Amino acid sequence: MKKYSKIVCLALSMGMILGFSNVAKADGHSVMFASWGGSFQDALRSTMLTPAAEKLGIEVEEDTTNGIQDVRSQISAGAVSWDVTEQELSVCETLKQEKSLEPLDYSLIDTTGIPSELINSHYVGLLAFTKVISYRKDKFGDNGPQSWADFWDVEKFPGKRGMHGKVNYNLEAALMADGVAKSEVYNVLSTKEGMERAWAKLAEIVPHVTVWYRGGAQSAQLMRDGEVDMIHMGQNHVGYINESGIGVNFTFDGGTMDVDCLLVPRGAPNKENAMKLINEMVSAEAQARLVKIMPFGTANSGAYDVGILTDDESRKLPTFPDNYAQQLVIDPSFYIGQLSELTERFDMLIQQ
């Protein structure tokens, strides 16, 4: 008993040192979940976590995450605090390659309705968010750029342009603008010649980009204030801009889709409950409840068939089947090991 108490005290003290506000209990009756906090986690709680706790008869405790280093720190300290955490797709793949994740038990997780590219041995998609080509109606009416080739065509579509100020998504957009089919983008980027083709095409648009924005809120503000006429921005922001009275339209064609996924850190104390919680969170009903109040894309296409979303609501979301087919799902492996090098070259290009 004394030895057990010392272990618990050590785990608690390590949690305090590392900044974890909660420590999971290995009691079989609870599960610790960590996400991004704020209004988003409030939405997760009301639509997913509370219903899951009631259905499973377990306590779902919560914490917040700042990203990959939180998971790494817990594992290296031998004091894993979370059973399940939500992370970006690239982080999920990185942690898998570092052997920092528990394999998911798909005998306990039903993946019906989830596309194969969002199902991995060590993580599974939770929701999708897409950057789309958006444009102001007071500039183009309903006839703004409908593809990356249009976005690059400064003569047919003159105007102030905004693009994401990081290398992510831009090499992919450049190749699509150069006529590469979305299904071939990463095959092309895997070659030296293809990479140079992407950089050359990107260099064509750089002089015509008014703002290279950094955050989603900034992109929305740029469109709202008329500082740009067209922009590659998060689809979920378009509705909020339109609600403010500014007419904005967009196309899903060539949209760059990224994903948040669920994972179980290696050494999680409540692995079985973690699998059960994940199963509830990726269910069609839970997914539909979430996107009903936050306009992300569901990972589970079955969410569109459970009677929670109206047809109009469904058709506005990025993973609605007709929309999903038009987009490029980001390859989480592409930037691993070369992000710093690509970022340095990108920053030099846009600063010219």
C-alpha positions, -999 to +999 in steps of 0.1 A: +000+000+000+028+024+009+046+016-023+014+022-043+009+056-025+044+066-034+037+058-071+005+078-071+023+108-054+051+106-079+026+106-108+007+136-093+039+155-087+051+148-123+018+161-136+022+193-116+058+197-129+048+192-165+017+214-162-010+188-166-040+200-146-055+165-142-041+130-138-061+100-150-072+073-125-065+037-135-097+026-118-117+011-147-146+035-141-132+067-157-114+080-187-094+112-192-099+132-225-080+162-236-089+186-264-084+223-274-105+239-247-128+269-250-161+269-268-150+240-290-145+217-260-178+230-246-194+217-278-176+184-275-188+180-240-225+187-247-226+166-279-202+138-273-186+135-239-216+138-216-238+114-237-209+089-238-205+090-201-242+084-196-243+056-220-211+038-209-217+044-172-182+059-167-169+093-156-153+113-185-128+137-170-113+165-191-081+184-197-068+206-225-039+201-249-014+225-266-003+198-290+024+172-296+048+182-268+022+175-241+019+139-252+057+135-256+063+150-221+039+126-204+054+096-221+090+105-215+082+112-178+065+079-174+034+097-161+008+094-188-021+116-178-045+112-207-064+082-220-076+099-252-066+131-268-076+150-300-046+161-321-040+173-357-035+146-383+002+153-388+008+151-351-010+117-349+012+103-377+043+118-361+035+102-327+028+069-344+061+069-361+078+077-328+060+046-313+042+069-288+007+055-293-013+025-283-028+006-312-066+011-315-088-018-308-112-020-337-131-048-321-144-020-298-145+008-323-170+007-351-157+025-382-187+020-404-192+052-424-156+065-419-135+067-451-105+044-452-080+073-454-092+084-420-087+050-403-053+042-391-039+014-369-031+040-342-056+068-347-089+076-363-105+107-377-128+128-355-137+158-377-125+175-408-119+211-416-112+225-451-096+256-465-115+266-496-112+293-523-136+321-511-145+354-528-165+385-520-198+387-539-195+425-542-165+420-563-174+389-584-211+382-578-215+345-581-188+342-608-156+343-587-127+318-591-140+282-591-106+264-591-069+269-584-063+276-620-088+305-617-072+317-585-038+319-604-055+337-634-049+373-624-062+386-658-095+368-658-100+373-620-082+405-610-083+415-573-065+414-540-056+379-529-049+363-496-032+329-489-021+309-459+012+322-446+027+288-441+040+263-466+013+238-457-014+236-484+004+260-508+025+234-526-005+213-531-026+243-544+002+252-568+002+218-584-035+217-587-033+252-603-008+237-627-032+210-638-022+181-615-052+160-605-057+160-567-053+122-566-018+127-581-006+156-560+015+137-535+028+113-561+042+144-580+055+160-548+074+128-540+098+134-569+125+162-571+111+173-604+075+175-591+087+195-560+104+220-583+073+222-605+053+231-574+078+258-563+079+273-598+041+275-600+039+290-565+064+317-575+040+328-602+013+338-577+035+353-550+037+388-565-001+390-567-008+379-530-017+410-509-016+392-475-001+360-463-022+354-432-013+333-402-045+325-383-081+316-392-095+347-374-072+369-394-084+354-427-120+360-418-112+396-408-094+402-441-125+392-460-149+410-437-130+443-440-125+440-478-087+439-475-088+410-500-113+400-527-104+363-527-087+341-502-078+305-493-095+302-459-113+279-436-148+270-449-162+272-413-155+309-413-175+317-444-209+313-426-198+336-398-188+363-423-221+360-442-240+363-409-223+397-404-239+409-436-209+405-459-217+383-489-190+356-495-192+326-517-168+297-521-161+265-539-152+231-525-133+223-557-096+219-548-103+224-511-074+213-489-089+191-461-071+185-429-083+163-400-083+162-363-080+126-350-083+107-317-054+087-303-045+069-271-010+078-257+013+048-250+008+039-214-026+053-210-041+040-177-076+032-190-071+018-224-104-002-227-125+028-216-104+049-241-115+026-269-151+028-258-151+066-256-136+068-291-163+045-304-189+068-290-173+100-304-170+086-339-205+073-340-229+088-366-252+103-340-225+120-319-208+134-351-241+148-363-248+164-329-214+182-330-216+196-365-251+207-360-237+234-337-202+238-352-198+236-390-169+212-394-170+181-415-180+148-399-155+119-401-185+095-402-206+099-433-234+082-415-240+114-397-259+127-427-285+099-425-295+099-388-321+127-390-303+153-370-290+175-398-313+190-424-305+185-461-294+222-463-271+219-433-256+187-447-248+201-481-228+230-466-204+207-448-170+196-463-175+158-459-210+157-474-203+131-502-206+155-531-183+179-515-158+154-501-151+141-536-139+175-548-112+180-521-077+169-514-072+152-481-038+163-467-012+135-465+001+136-429+034+120-438+044+145-465+058+172-442+073+149-416+111+152-416+112+181-441+089+208-427+117+230-415+135+229-448+103+236-468+093+264-444+126+281-448+123+281-486+087+292-485+095+321-462+123+333-485+099+330-515+071+351-501+094+377-487+109+386-521 
